[in-house]
């Protein structure tokens, strides 16, 4: 998984990248996912099975979460640059438990409102947390740091999915699982308070730029805009993992508890593969454009196509699990490489805005993607996954049109 002309690699140094701050930021991410991914694992089942809502209602819920969530991401990024990333990240992180309270609702509208509120807080927090990590590690080690962050982040999701599956098998009520998820979310906020990085960065007085520096800045901006466009396009193809969970649940034939456990197992596979991928990509790849296009966007599109084919043909539902694993691999590549590139393209005093724009563009795409997935699912799951596959392939083609560059300097 190495690029040639399109590498965004920076020269290496001997300084260790795994500092106290990198560890605490990553542990905060781990506990955050341990909490809210438990909610995401059962919320589609809760909404469809417990509250008796159609699948398109889940699509609407995720669309509401992601659409306005784009605005909250932009606000979070701007506030990180203006007031400091740490303060902003903590203020958003502390409101994520609204997600957990959605399981107490008996009305679908209230459940969706609480779910969306918690997700907006999560989007508000994500750009400043990525900015904190950028400040905590030198430029040449950001790929490793973001890979480690993703590994612990998704590792928490893996444990959440596995624990949720076991609780469902044991017959624990959905409501109790929702409430248990509050505990790790509070631990996540505690770890953020222990981080030293995240202070406001003041821009230094600009020195006169040479012609080559101006050319580099112009090239960085072109790559930045193209990357945001590709992120939005891929977002149009993206969908909540709740859709595969519902697909697996509907493909199985057994008791409702048995089906729910098999469905949540797909979540376990997804997170397990994605966590390992983050570690490997962070060590082996230094932010290559071609790797992002081929192993991130294109692979995600092919995996979506695979979901549609298995559903349409009615073949063995066990095939869903390796396909979901490919989705996890794709996500691991994307979540490691995208922020690494952004951190090298943006000046240090504007990193929050860059991370906010990245999250916002993805969220805008996810707003459309989840709404389309929910509506198309009504006519057949194959139409939903076919739509997702087509848009992901287009996103891969767009990002491959970025001109070859030797390196990027922020």
Secondary structure as UniProt FT lines:
FT   TURN            5..6
FT   HELIX           20..45
FT   HELIX           46..50
FT   HELIX           55..83
FT   HELIX           85..93
FT   TURN            94..97
FT   HELIX           98..101
FT   HELIX           102..104
FT   HELIX           108..136
FT   HELIX           139..141
FT   HELIX           142..169
FT   TURN            170..171
FT   HELIX           174..193
FT   HELIX           211..237
FT   HELIX           242..251
FT   HELIX           256..284
FT   HELIX           289..291
FT   HELIX           292..298
FT   HELIX           299..313
FT   TURN            317..318
FT   HELIX           319..345
FT   HELIX           348..350
FT   HELIX           351..377
FT   TURN            378..379
FT   HELIX           381..400
//
